[in-house]
Structures are given as C-alpha cells and as structure tokens.
Amino acid sequence: MKRIQISKEAFQDLEDGFHFYELQKSGLADYFSASLQADIERQKNSAGIHSIAYRDYNHVVSNVFPFGIFYTDESYIVIVWTIVDMRRDPEWIREHLSR
C-alpha cells in the first residue's frame, strides 16, 4: 500500500470546494470533504491505473462530485497535486496544472 502526500495547493482546492458547497446548502460541504477524502484514500491501492491526463499527471474523477484529482504515482508514494472542478474550461485546467 502506498502513502498519500497532498500538496498545499490541493489542500487549498479542497478548502475552496468546501466553501463553495457550504454556500449551496448547509451540511453539503461536510459531505463533499468526506467524499473527496475517501476518493483520495482509494489511491493508496489504485494509483497508477488511471490514464495520464496531462504531462505526468494521472487523473481520477470523484465518485460523487464533479472534481478531478490529479496526482503522480511514485514508487511508494502518491502525490496529489491539485483537485479541480471538472466543469471548468479545459484550458484553465491545463494552465492550473502547469503552475
């Protein structure tokens, strides 16, 4: 089983998503956080099976929310670099990944 490392940018993405969903409906943000955390945890066992989306980033879409988790798969560690709302313009996503 691999370890998970989450970048500070990905933490910020989660926080931004949390605030967005909290404005939509009370309690929805907690469900968002729990769902995304579970999606990330699953990468301990399934990292690397997902297609390369851009450069070296693998990509998996959340089971519940329209968010993509972009990560790299190293020997013993999965690094989550960013978590993006997939409803955004694809060009914006590529620019975000380039940073």
C-alpha positions in Angstrom: 0.0 0.0 0.0 1.3 3.4 -0.9 1.4 6.6 1.2 -0.5 9.7 0.2 1.0 13.1 0.2 -1.3 16.1 -0.5 0.3 19.4 -1.8 -0.6 22.7 -0.2 -2.3 23.6 -3.5 -4.5 20.5 -3.3 -5.5 21.4 0.3 -6.4 24.9 -0.9 -8.5 23.3 -3.7 -10.3 21.2 -1.1 -10.9 24.3 1.1 -12.3 26.3 -1.8 -14.6 23.4 -2.7 -15.7 23.1 0.9 -16.6 26.8 1.0 -18.5 26.6 -2.3 -20.6 23.7 -1.2 -21.3 25.2 2.2 -22.9 28.2 0.4 -25.1 25.9 -1.6 -26.6 24.0 1.3 -25.8 23.6 4.9 -24.0 20.3 5.6 -23.2 19.7 1.9 -19.6 20.8 2.5 -19.1 18.1 5.1 -20.3 15.5 2.6 -18.0 17.0 -0.1 -15.0 16.7 2.2 -15.8 13.2 3.3 -16.3 12.1 -0.3 -13.1 13.6 -1.6 -11.1 12.2 1.3 -12.4 8.8 0.5 -11.6 9.2 -3.2 -8.0 10.3 -2.3 -7.6 7.4 0.2 -8.6 4.9 -2.5 -5.5 5.9 -4.4 -3.3 4.0 -1.9 -4.4 0.9 -3.7 -5.4 2.0 -7.2 -2.9 4.8 -8.1 -1.4 4.4 -11.5 -4.3 2.6 -13.1 -5.8 5.9 -14.3 -4.9 7.5 -17.6 -2.3 10.2 -17.9 -4.4 13.4 -18.3 -1.7 16.0 -18.8 2.1 15.7 -18.8 2.9 13.3 -15.9 -0.4 13.7 -14.1 -2.7 10.8 -13.6 -6.4 11.7 -13.2 -9.3 10.2 -11.4 -12.8 11.8 -11.1 -14.6 11.8 -7.7 -17.3 9.2 -7.3 -19.8 11.8 -6.1 -18.7 15.3 -7.1 -17.6 16.7 -10.5 -14.0 17.1 -9.2 -10.9 15.6 -10.7 -7.9 14.5 -8.6 -4.6 15.0 -10.4 -1.7 13.0 -9.0 1.6 11.5 -9.7 2.4 7.9 -8.8 5.9 7.4 -7.4 7.4 4.1 -6.2 5.9 4.2 -2.7 4.0 7.4 -2.6 1.1 9.1 -4.4 1.4 12.8 -4.6 -1.9 14.7 -5.1 -1.1 18.0 -6.8 -4.4 19.5 -7.4 -8.2 18.9 -7.1 -10.1 20.6 -9.8 -13.8 21.2 -10.6 -14.1 19.5 -13.9 -16.8 21.9 -15.1 -14.1 24.5 -15.6 -12.8 25.4 -19.0 -10.2 22.7 -20.1 -7.7 25.4 -20.9 -8.0 26.8 -17.4 -7.3 23.3 -16.0 -4.2 22.9 -18.2 -2.9 26.3 -17.0 -3.7 25.3 -13.4 -1.7 22.1 -13.8 1.2 24.0 -15.4 1.7 26.0 -12.3 
